[in-house]
Amino acid sequence: MESYLRVSGNLKKIARDCVFIIVIVALTETFLFNISYWRNLGNEPKDVTGQMAISGAEQVDASTGTYRVTDAEGVVFYTEGLQDYVHSIYFGIDFEDEIVDYDISITDDGNAATPYGLSTQQLLSWVAQSHYMTLHPYGNIRTFKVVFRASAGSLFTVQSIQFQPQSDFRLRWGRMILLAGLLVLIRLFVLAGQGTTFQINQKLFISCFTLASVFVVTTLMQIVGGGWRTYAYISEYADLARSFANGSVALDYQVDPRLLALENPYDYTTRATMELEAYWDTAFYQGNYYVYFGVVPVVLLYLPYYLITGRDLNNVDCATVFAILTVLGSIWLVREVMKRFFTDAPFWMFPVISILIGFQEPLVYLYSRGDIYDIPILAANGFLLLGLAAWIHALNESHRENATTTIYMCIGSLCMALVAGCRPQMVLASILAIPLFRTMVFEQRALFSRKRMIRTGAFVLPFVLVAAALMAYNAARFGSPFDFGANYNLTTNDMTRRGMEIDRIPGGVFYLLFQPPVILATFPFIRTALNSSFYMGKTILEANYGGVFFLNMGTWFLFAIGYVKDLLKKKKAYAICLTLCALTIVICAVDAMVAGMVPRYSADFAVLLMLAAGFVMLTVVEESRGSRLYKVVTGVIMVMLLFTLFVDAAVTLNAVKDENSSLIPKAFYTAKSYLTFY
């Protein structure tokens, strides 16, 4: 009977929450997003179509009001001599173009002499409400001008232009579903903050969460990244696979004789002045072209694909594979960390930290692009996360006397070693083996001891084999086993003379870690920051969306590490956190000093930084359960998670809208229309 009453009570709470969410969504959609309908209710529309002079177009059919655009600058509708009270307008114009930007300029009672322009808006063929717009003039309007920037040669039909129209009332079901999902997420956090225990099948949840994560990252890479065309078409990796198949480590590219004759072929300005044909971002050494990007993606994907099919693997498909590995690695790693160090932490922390690691902005930035540059970084992150997860899984299984620990230790070492063949500086993360296996080595004598030679060999051998292969590959190309060839890159500056200048480090650390984002009131609310450098020399500087600390607020928990120091020490995790933080600073400094300030470099260390913050976050949550602090901590984490998702959405939408994208930005303007009060 008690069980029935408990179930019945839970069902009542769930039903009450569902009703509350439905009511909030309905009221928001009805009165907030349809505010123009209520504002214009009772208006007496005035048709001003006949008063409008049209220029920049020729009439095609007078009976239907069809015109053809003749001016590349757009079509102009203009009328003057008005004294009308106009706070809303309706454009009954059907353009062939799906998206048409338009600009309105007016004079009114407060600005009678000189017209002033209003912000640019869009007519969207699939959003009826976009044909309405609310205006806020000073008094009555005197002149009215609107320029529609439709493509030259396209047709449009003028049905009606109205002042003070009665707006349509429309429900946007997509917007309602998204709002409902957001409210459900907030409600779950509130319940978690109240200490409510969720009776769910954890294995089923993990499976569904994993599938959903893979679906999201695949969609981002294939649709958004697939439309990104700046460097998605560069075929260096595919060309290297062909060279490998022919027994060569050099690219089969024809070399311009004038390039060979140059005293310094790495001087970009000289090459540009002479209009030399040189392959961009390839390593040029002793008369041959080479790929300086990490070779592992070629060996694992491009070469097998070419040998089996005889065709080149698409860069976006390759990037998708490693993006999926990155997400899977983050999920597995968080699960293993919680099993080993935080057995008393609430289960809801698992998806939260998995998202904060695997879907933070530096990675989503890569998921939204199909650049060849992203492939080695994604591959390195995927192998790094999988390697750490396998190592910790080996520790979790070490109490059992079977081969599982040895097998997973070998898998972890192999993944960590492969990082060097993707992104060499990220192999520094292998140093984490010291704090991870310290107890096993020095206290348990279960590693690097005579009785554990097989396990020791399984741990060391993958590093030896991968290192030997990479050194042989480097020596065959550049005559040195330790030369990866980045300095011979034909790019914007002479990398052979770049050197290791420590003066690049302060600006680079600020740029990659602490640059605040530019947050605006206009959609999509985040823009790239205007970055600058005080370094008095040649460096590479690109606009980014901000530093990791500002774009992933979950990292802020690191500032509480001093308060949980003793607790982390008890869990034998404090040294791991310090090592993760140190690795972040070192890799960040190396990137700034060797490569420059480029947004994708943040992904070299972002997962390490957030993993360290995750240890602190889990400690705080675990220790605060049952106290008032637990509610505060839960609320803070909710804000951090929502802000991270907001940043992810903004970065993705900027990628869709970017001028370098061949993807029709329909998703961008659909999302914008969801938040526009027409």
ABEGO torsion letter per residue (X at the ends): XAAAAAAAAAAAAAAAAAAAAAAAAAAAAAAAAAAAAAAABGBBBBBAAAABBBBGBBBABAAAGBBBBABAAEBBBBBBGBBBBBABBBBBBBBABABBBBBBBBBBAABAABBBBBBBBBBBAABAAAABBBBBBBEBBABBBBBBBBBBGBBBBBABBBBGBBBBBBBBAAAAAAAAAAAAAAAAAAAAAAGBBBBBBAAAAAAAAAAAAAAAAAAAAAAAAAABAAAAABAAAAAAAAAAAAGBABBBBBBBAAAAABABAABAAAAAAAGBBBBBGBBBBGGBBBBABBAAAAAAAAAAAAAAAGBBBBAAAAAAAAAAAAAAAAAAAAAAAAAAABAABBAAAAAAAAAAAAABAAAAAAAABABAAAAAAAAAAAAAAAAAAAAAAAAAAAABBBAAAAAAAAAAAAAAAAAAAABAAAAAAAAAAAAAAAAAAAAAGABGBAAAAAAAAAAAAAAAAAAAAAAAAAAAAAGBAABAGAAABBBABBAAAAEBBAAAAAAAAAAAAABBBBBBABOAGBBBBBBBBABBBBBBBBBBAEBAAAABAAAAAAAAAAAAAAAAAAAGAAAAAAAAAAAAAAAAAAAAAAAEBBAAAAAAAAAAAAAAAAAAAAAAAAAABGBAAAAAAAAAAAAAAAAAAAAAAAAAAAAAABAABABBAAAAAAAAAAABBX
